[in-house]
Amino acid sequence: MKKVSIIIPCKIVDDTTRECLEHCLDLDYDDLDIIVLPDELPTQKILNKKIQIIATGNVKPAVKRNIGMKKAVGTFIASIDSDAYPHPDWLKNAVKYFDDQNVGLVGGPNLTPPDSSPFEKISGYALANYFVLGEASSRYYIADKHATRELPSCNYISRASISPLYDETLLTAEDSKFCFDITKKGYTILYVPDAIVYHHRRNSFTGHVRQMYVYGRDIAALTRKEFSLSKLYYILPTIGLAGFVLGLLLSFFNFYFRALFSLVVFFYLMIILFTSIHDDFQTTMRVWATSIASHFAYGWGWIAGIMK
C-alpha cells in the first residue's frame, strides 16, 4: 500500500470540514495523512496524528493547494473540497488504476449527498443533465470509466512525482489547468465510477447561478491565457447566449426571423424541460429553471472572463 496525502483547502474548519475529516479518517485505507489548510487555526483543536492543520491566511484555493502539495509526503496526492466527503472505498478504488503507468490522475463522480437540502438536490439534478453541462455532466452521476480532458478538484488523486503546481492567478478553474498540465506531460486523466465522493451543492438559486457565472468567467480567463482548439467547446453556452440576443433583436424587424427564433427557443425549452422531469411537478419546474439559468450565467461569465 502506497502512502496518500489528502489536501483539503478551506476558509474555516466548520461543520462541513469536520464532516469531511471524519469520513477521511474512516477510509478503508491505512497509509494516509491529511493536510487541512484554513485561513486561521481553529479554536477547537483536532487531535489526530494523521491530520496536519496549516494556517494560510486569506488566500485563493490554488495557493492553499500549493502549500499543501509542498508539505505532502505521499506517493499520491488526493484532492477533495471541504464541503465534500469520501465514500469509504474512495482511495482504495482509485489507487488501483495507477497500475497503468500511463495514468497520471484518477477521479470519479461527486454525488449530491442523500441528506442534502431540497435545493441542493435541484442543483445536483441540473448539473447531472447532459444538455446542461455536456460531457462534464458525468462528474455528477456514476458513468462508465473513460479518459477525459479534466476533472474537478473535489475528487481526484494524482501521482505526486508528476503533479504540477496550481496556477495561483485563478480563483476557480485552477483544477482544469492542473489537469491540462498533467496531460501535457503525456499522462492520461481517467474518470472511474468507483472513486466516489459526496459533494454539497449551493443551497439557493442565486448561489447556484453565481457559481456558474464564476465557472464561466474563470474558464474563459484560462482559455485566454492558454488558447487551443480543444478548449473551444467551453464557448458553446456563450454562443447560445449570443444567438438568443441576436435572434431576439432581429425578430423585431422581420417576420421570418421572428418565426425561426421562436421555433429554436421553443425546441431549446422543450429539450431542457424533458430532460428535467423528476418525480413531481414542482421539482421538475425548479430543475428546468435552474438549468436554463445555468446556461445564461455561464455564458455571461465567459464573456466577462474574456473581456477582463
C-alpha positions, 0 to 999 in steps of 0.5 A, spaced: 500 500 500 502 506 497 502 512 502 496 518 500 496 525 502 489 528 502 489 536 501 483 539 503 483 547 502 478 551 506 476 558 509 474 555 516 474 548 519 466 548 520 461 543 520 462 541 513 470 540 514 469 536 520 464 532 516 469 531 511 475 529 516 471 524 519 469 520 513 477 521 511 479 518 517 474 512 516 477 510 509 478 503 508 485 505 507 491 505 512 497 509 509 494 516 509 495 523 512 491 529 511 493 536 510 487 541 512 489 548 510 484 554 513 485 561 513 486 561 521 487 555 526 481 553 529 479 554 536 477 547 537 483 543 536 483 536 532 487 531 535 489 526 530 496 524 528 494 523 521 491 530 520 496 536 519 492 543 520 496 549 516 494 556 517 494 560 510 491 566 511 486 569 506 488 566 500 485 563 493 484 555 493 490 554 488 495 557 493 492 553 499 493 547 494 500 549 493 502 549 500 499 543 501 502 539 495 509 542 498 508 539 505 505 532 502 509 526 503 505 521 499 506 517 493 499 520 491 496 526 492 488 526 493 484 532 492 477 533 495 473 540 497 471 541 504 464 541 503 465 534 500 466 527 503 469 520 501 465 514 500 469 509 504 472 505 498 474 512 495 482 511 495 482 504 495 478 504 488 482 509 485 489 507 487 488 501 483 488 504 476 495 507 477 497 500 475 497 503 468 503 507 468 500 511 463 495 514 468 497 520 471 490 522 475 484 518 477 477 521 479 470 519 479 463 522 480 461 527 486 454 525 488 449 530 491 449 527 498 442 523 500 441 528 506 442 534 502 437 540 502 431 540 497 435 545 493 441 542 493 438 536 490 435 541 484 442 543 483 445 536 483 439 534 478 441 540 473 448 539 473 447 531 472 443 533 465 447 532 459 444 538 455 446 542 461 453 541 462 455 536 456 460 531 457 462 534 464 455 532 466 458 525 468 462 528 474 455 528 477 452 521 476 456 514 476 458 513 468 462 508 465 470 509 466 473 513 460 479 518 459 477 525 459 480 532 458 479 534 466 476 533 472 474 537 478 478 538 484 473 535 489 475 528 487 481 526 484 488 523 486 494 524 482 501 521 482 505 526 486 512 525 482 508 528 476 503 533 479 504 540 477 503 546 481 496 550 481 496 556 477 495 561 483 492 567 478 485 563 478 480 563 483 476 557 480 478 553 474 485 552 477 483 544 477 482 544 469 489 547 468 492 542 473 489 537 469 491 540 462 498 540 465 498 533 467 496 531 460 501 535 457 506 531 460 503 525 456 499 522 462 492 520 461 486 523 466 481 517 467 474 518 470 472 511 474 465 510 477 468 507 483 472 513 486 466 516 489 465 522 493 459 526 496 459 533 494 454 539 497 451 543 492 449 551 493 443 551 497 439 557 493 438 559 486 442 565 486 448 561 489 447 556 484 447 561 478 453 565 481 457 559 481 456 558 474 457 565 472 464 564 476 465 557 472 464 561 466 468 567 467 474 563 470 474 558 464 474 563 459 480 567 463 484 560 462 482 559 455 485 566 454 491 565 457 492 558 454 488 558 447 487 551 443 482 548 439 480 543 444 478 548 449 473 551 444 467 547 446 467 551 453 464 557 448 458 553 446 453 556 452 456 563 450 454 562 443 447 560 445 447 566 449 449 570 443 444 567 438 438 568 443 440 576 443 441 576 436 435 572 434 431 576 439 433 583 436 432 581 429 425 578 430 423 585 431 424 587 424 422 581 420 417 576 420 421 570 418 426 571 423 421 572 428 418 565 426 425 561 426 427 564 433 421 562 436 421 555 433 429 554 436 427 557 443 421 553 443 425 546 441 431 549 446 425 549 452 422 543 450 429 539 450 431 542 457 424 541 460 424 533 458 430 532 460 428 535 467 422 531 469 423 528 476 418 525 480 413 531 481 411 537 478 414 542 482 421 539 482 421 538 475 419 546 474 425 548 479 430 543 475 428 546 468 429 553 471 435 552 474 438 549 468 436 554 463 439 559 468 445 555 468 446 556 461 445 564 461 450 565 467 455 561 464 455 564 458 455 571 461 461 569 465 465 567 459 464 573 456 466 577 462 472 572 463 474 574 456 473 581 456 477 582 463 
